[in-house]
């Protein structure tokens, strides 16, 4: 058996360090299940738009609430930075969620005006029943975004997004709602 010279072993730590560094800086590939979970969370958030619309219909409150949105967006941006997400992009993503929900609310209010809809018997209480649901969804959405961070432009992610968007959101929401909810997720080249 031939013995290797001692200096051959001297490069082994260098090779190991380079391999570990390469592995540590390359994020694992995104999984289809990550895209599916994100879209499912977005759908859950959109599903809250109808109860919000009923509550606002009864109270005659405006659909837009820029002051509340600004507080939420500031909070989301601060949380995003802690997760390694771009704060401005994350604000845009959440603003898109607000806008998609408002499309749903406006469509419902338009329909109810045409129908001359009477107030709802038991509208949900926004503060006690609706906002806690939205508040619980926010960290889950941020975690899902963090798992997909850096993968948006991967062909597999964009393909999964297109396929699952139609499957998860398509049955319940109009194309305009779906497009707005997923706008920030589309790879911009």
Secondary structure as UniProt FT lines:
FT   HELIX           6..10
FT   HELIX           12..25
FT   HELIX           32..59
FT   HELIX           66..82
FT   TURN            83..84
FT   HELIX           87..115
FT   TURN            121..122
FT   HELIX           126..130
FT   HELIX           131..148
FT   TURN            149..150
FT   TURN            152..153
FT   HELIX           155..164
FT   HELIX           165..169
FT   TURN            170..172
FT   HELIX           175..182
FT   HELIX           183..185
//
